[in-house]
């Protein structure tokens, strides 16, 4: 369910009353409080909470109506915090996450309403959300510093929020429950990098960026535990390679080179040397995959990191099968497609 499902005639008068209450109270009023979890069992309590969500949505819309563009980083982030809060509320999440995510949305709204500048860009790990996928956080951080950030801001903001969302789900039911939200975050990061790279491109003329690129296109090829052959690749992870190659072709870009960085997870039953060699063999396998897809062999180079760069730790995950699945993002070959300027 999304907030758009609540935009019915029955709620319009309630929304108007709620917005008037917020305006009358002033921007510095106490932030919206949802009903305590124990009280979310009556129609009246749920109805009141839905009014609060609608009122907050109305404030975001008012900021947009006042001239703040949809693509604005802070407006987008306020919307994404509101959306994940509402998503978990409707899924009967009885933790503090719905309230804390709503509060993050409202903090940004208050700053925008008051004309605060600059507004902070940090992202709170609300409800003690697990910090997952350091590689994705780093890729988003890099975009913040590029000229293309203006075009990618919306995707960056929502990618950061979805990573927190995933971390909250990990705390509640471990990797299986967080996996769909990590996938959403991965997609948003890829879309943000594309938007930043194309920012300033004249679609009517030759495809040549007018601003520096945000960096290489990045894909991750994932392997089964302690395996390195072609048949050991998670098939769906090859889709990220194919998407990157399709993007290069669609943008008519020249491929300057490809860096393959092999990795292994932290399970060291056979020791460091084993994991180092395993990461090398995985990179060699991905090299053959790329050659088979038309990438010139002389443009491919290698790096091997073994288990020294874990992007997901999975402390406390049990049983072993769940742990191995959680560690999957570490059993990767990072494929960095470098584009000519």
C-alpha positions in Angstrom: 0.0 0.0 0.0 1.2 3.6 -0.7 0.0 6.9 0.6 -1.8 7.5 -2.7 -4.3 4.8 -1.6 -5.5 7.2 1.1 -6.3 10.1 -1.2 -10.1 9.4 -1.1 -12.9 11.9 -0.6 -13.4 10.5 2.9 -10.0 11.7 3.9 -9.9 15.1 2.2 -11.8 17.0 4.9 -9.6 15.2 7.6 -6.5 16.2 5.7 -7.6 19.9 5.5 -8.3 20.0 9.2 -5.0 18.3 10.1 -3.0 20.7 7.9 -4.7 23.7 9.5 -3.7 22.3 12.9 -0.1 21.9 11.9 0.0 25.4 10.4 -1.6 27.0 13.5 0.8 25.2 15.8 3.8 26.5 13.9 6.8 24.9 12.4 8.5 24.4 15.7 5.6 22.5 17.2 6.2 19.0 18.7 6.6 16.5 16.0 3.8 14.2 15.0 3.4 11.2 17.3 1.8 8.0 16.1 -0.3 6.0 18.6 1.7 3.6 20.8 1.8 0.2 19.3 -0.4 -1.3 22.0 -3.2 1.1 21.0 -3.1 0.4 17.3 -6.0 -2.0 17.6 -9.0 0.2 17.3 -10.4 1.9 14.2 -10.1 5.2 16.0 -6.4 4.9 16.7 -5.6 3.7 13.2 -7.8 6.5 11.7 -5.9 9.1 13.7 -2.5 7.8 12.6 -3.6 7.8 8.9 -4.6 11.4 9.4 -1.1 12.1 10.7 0.4 10.5 7.6 -1.9 12.5 5.3 -1.1 15.7 7.1 2.7 15.1 6.7 2.1 14.3 3.0 0.2 17.6 2.7 3.2 19.5 4.1 5.5 17.9 1.5 3.1 18.8 -1.3 2.9 22.3 0.0 6.6 22.6 -0.2 6.5 21.4 -3.8 3.6 23.8 -4.6 5.8 26.5 -3.1 8.5 25.9 -5.7 10.7 23.2 -4.2 11.2 20.7 -7.1 10.4 17.0 -6.7 14.0 16.1 -7.6 15.3 18.2 -4.7 17.4 16.0 -2.4 15.8 17.0 0.9 12.2 16.9 -0.4 12.9 13.5 -1.9 14.4 12.2 1.3 11.4 13.5 3.4 9.1 11.7 1.0 11.1 8.5 1.1 11.2 8.5 4.9 7.5 9.0 5.0 6.9 6.2 2.5 9.0 3.6 4.4 7.4 4.6 7.7 3.9 4.2 6.2 5.0 0.9 4.5 6.1 -0.6 7.8 3.1 0.8 9.7 0.7 -0.9 7.2 2.7 -4.2 7.7 2.0 -3.9 11.4 5.6 -3.3 12.4 5.3 -2.7 16.1 8.9 -1.6 16.6 9.9 2.1 16.9 10.7 2.2 13.2 7.5 3.7 11.8 7.6 6.5 14.3 11.4 7.2 14.0 11.2 7.2 10.2 8.2 9.6 10.3 10.2 11.8 12.6 13.1 11.9 10.2 10.7 13.0 7.5 9.3 15.7 9.6 12.7 17.1 10.7 13.5 17.7 7.0 10.1 19.2 6.4 10.5 21.7 9.3 14.0 22.7 8.0 12.6 23.3 4.6 9.6 25.2 5.9 11.9 27.4 7.9 14.3 28.0 5.1 17.3 26.4 6.8 20.4 26.3 4.7 22.4 24.2 4.4 20.2 21.3 5.6 22.3 18.3 6.8 22.6 15.4 4.4 23.5 12.7 7.0 21.2 9.6 7.3 20.2 8.3 10.7 20.2 4.6 11.3 16.8 4.8 13.0 15.6 2.2 15.4 19.3 1.1 15.6 19.1 -0.3 12.1 22.0 -2.5 11.0 24.6 -0.8 8.8 24.5 -3.0 5.7 26.3 -2.8 2.4 29.2 -0.4 3.0 29.9 -0.6 -0.7 26.5 0.9 -1.6 26.8 3.6 1.0 30.2 4.6 -0.4 28.9 4.7 -4.0 26.1 7.1 -2.9 28.6 9.2 -1.0 30.7 9.6 -4.1 27.8 10.9 -6.1 27.2 13.6 -3.5 30.5 15.2 -4.6 29.9 15.2 -8.4 28.4 17.9 -10.7 25.8 15.3 -11.7 24.4 15.2 -8.2 21.6 17.6 -9.1 20.3 15.1 -11.5 20.7 12.1 -9.2 19.6 13.6 -5.9 16.2 11.9 -5.8 17.7 8.4 -6.4 20.5 9.1 -3.9 18.1 10.2 -1.2 15.8 7.2 -1.6 18.8 4.8 -1.8 20.1 6.0 1.5 16.7 5.6 3.2 16.2 2.1 1.7 19.5 1.0 3.1 18.3 2.0 6.5 15.0 0.3 5.8 16.9 -2.9 4.9 19.0 -2.6 8.1 15.9 -2.4 10.2 14.5 -5.5 8.6 17.8 -7.3 9.1 17.5 -6.7 12.8 14.0 -8.1 13.0 14.3 -11.2 10.8 17.8 -11.2 9.4 19.0 -11.5 5.8 15.9 -13.1 4.3 13.7 -10.2 5.4 16.1 -7.5 4.4 17.0 -8.9 1.0 14.2 -7.3 -1.0 15.0 -3.8 0.4 18.7 -4.3 -0.4 17.7 -5.1 -3.9 15.7 -1.9 -4.1 18.7 0.0 -2.8 21.0 -1.6 -5.3 18.7 -0.6 -8.1 18.5 3.0 -6.8 22.3 3.3 -6.6 22.7 2.1 -10.2 20.0 4.5 -11.4 21.6 7.3 -9.4 25.0 6.7 -11.0 23.4 6.7 -14.5 21.5 9.9 -13.8 24.7 11.6 -12.5 26.8 10.4 -15.4 24.2 11.7 -18.0 23.6 15.0 -16.2 24.1 17.7 -18.8 24.0 15.5 -21.8 22.2 17.1 -24.8 19.8 14.4 -26.0 19.5 16.2 -29.4 23.2 16.1 -30.1 26.2 13.7 -29.8 26.1 11.8 -26.6 29.0 13.5 -24.7 28.7 14.5 -21.1 29.0 18.2 -20.4 30.0 17.5 -16.8 32.5 15.0 -15.4 31.2 11.4 -15.1 30.2 10.2 -11.7 32.6 7.3 -12.1 32.6 3.8 -13.6 29.6 1.6 -14.1 29.7 -1.1 -11.4 28.3 -4.6 -11.5 28.8 -7.4 -9.0 28.9 -11.0 -10.0 28.1 -13.3 -7.1 29.3 -16.9 -6.4 28.2 -19.8 -4.3 30.2 -20.6 -1.2 33.7 -21.8 -1.8 33.1 -22.0 -5.6 34.5 -20.1 -8.5 33.3 -21.7 -11.8 30.9 -20.3 -14.3 28.1 -22.7 -13.1 28.7 -21.4 -9.6 27.6 -17.9 -10.4 24.3 -16.7 -9.2 22.6 -16.3 -12.6 20.6 -13.2 -11.7 23.8 -11.3 -10.8 25.0 -11.5 -14.4 22.0 -9.3 -15.3 23.9 -6.4 -13.7 26.8 -7.0 -16.2 24.4 -7.1 -19.1 22.6 -3.9 -17.9 26.0 -2.1 -17.7 27.0 -3.3 -21.2 23.6 -2.3 -22.6 23.9 1.2 -21.0 27.4 1.7 -22.6 25.9 0.8 -26.0 22.8 2.9 -25.5 24.9 5.9 -24.5 27.4 5.3 -27.3 30.2 5.5 -24.9 33.7 4.2 -25.4 34.9 1.5 -22.9 38.3 2.6 -21.7 38.9 -0.5 -19.6 37.5 -3.0 -17.1 38.8 -3.6 -13.6 37.9 -6.9 -12.0 38.2 -7.0 -8.2 37.9 -10.5 -6.8 36.6 -11.1 -3.3 35.8 -14.0 -0.9 33.6 -14.1 2.3 35.1 -14.2 5.8 34.6 -17.9 6.3 38.3 -19.0 6.6 38.1 -22.7 7.2 41.0 -23.2 4.8 42.8 -19.9 5.8 43.7 -16.6 4.2 45.7 -18.1 1.3 42.7 -20.2 0.3 40.4 -17.1 0.2 43.0 -15.1 -1.7 43.4 -17.7 -4.4 39.6 -18.2 -4.5 39.1 -14.5 -5.2 41.7 -14.8 -8.1 39.9 -17.7 -9.6 36.6 -16.0 -9.5 38.0 -12.9 -11.3 39.5 -15.2 -14.0 36.0 -16.8 -14.5 34.4 -13.3 -14.8 37.1 -12.4 -17.3 36.0 -15.2 -19.6 32.4 -14.1 -19.1 33.2 -10.6 -20.3 35.2 -11.9 -23.3 32.3 -14.0 -24.3 30.2 -10.9 -24.2 32.5 -9.0 -26.6 34.8 -7.1 -24.2 38.3 -7.1 -25.6 40.7 -9.2 -23.5 43.4 -6.5 -23.5 41.1 -4.0 -21.7 40.5 -6.3 -18.7 42.8 -6.1 -15.6 42.6 -7.8 -12.2 42.9 -7.1 -8.5 42.4 -9.8 -5.8 41.3 -8.9 -2.3 40.5 -12.2 -0.7 38.4 -11.7 2.4 39.9 -8.3 3.3 37.0 -6.2 2.1 33.7 -7.5 3.6 30.6 -5.4 2.7 28.3 -7.5 4.9 29.4 -8.9 8.3 26.3 -10.9 9.4 27.3 -11.2 13.0 25.0 -13.5 15.0 23.2 -15.0 12.0 22.3 -18.6 12.5 22.0 -21.4 11.3 25.0 -21.9 9.0 22.8 -22.0 5.8 21.4 -18.6 6.7 24.9 -17.2 7.5 26.2 -18.4 4.1 23.3 -16.7 2.3 23.8 -13.5 4.3 27.5 -13.4 3.4 26.7 -13.8 -0.4 27.5 -10.1 -1.2 31.0 -10.7 -0.1 31.5 -13.6 -2.5 31.8 -11.3 -5.4 33.8 -10.0 -8.3 33.3 -6.3 -8.6 33.2 -5.4 -12.3 34.2 -1.7 -12.9 33.5 -0.6 -16.4 35.6 2.5 -17.0 34.4 4.9 -19.6 36.5 7.2 -21.8 36.0 10.9 -21.2 
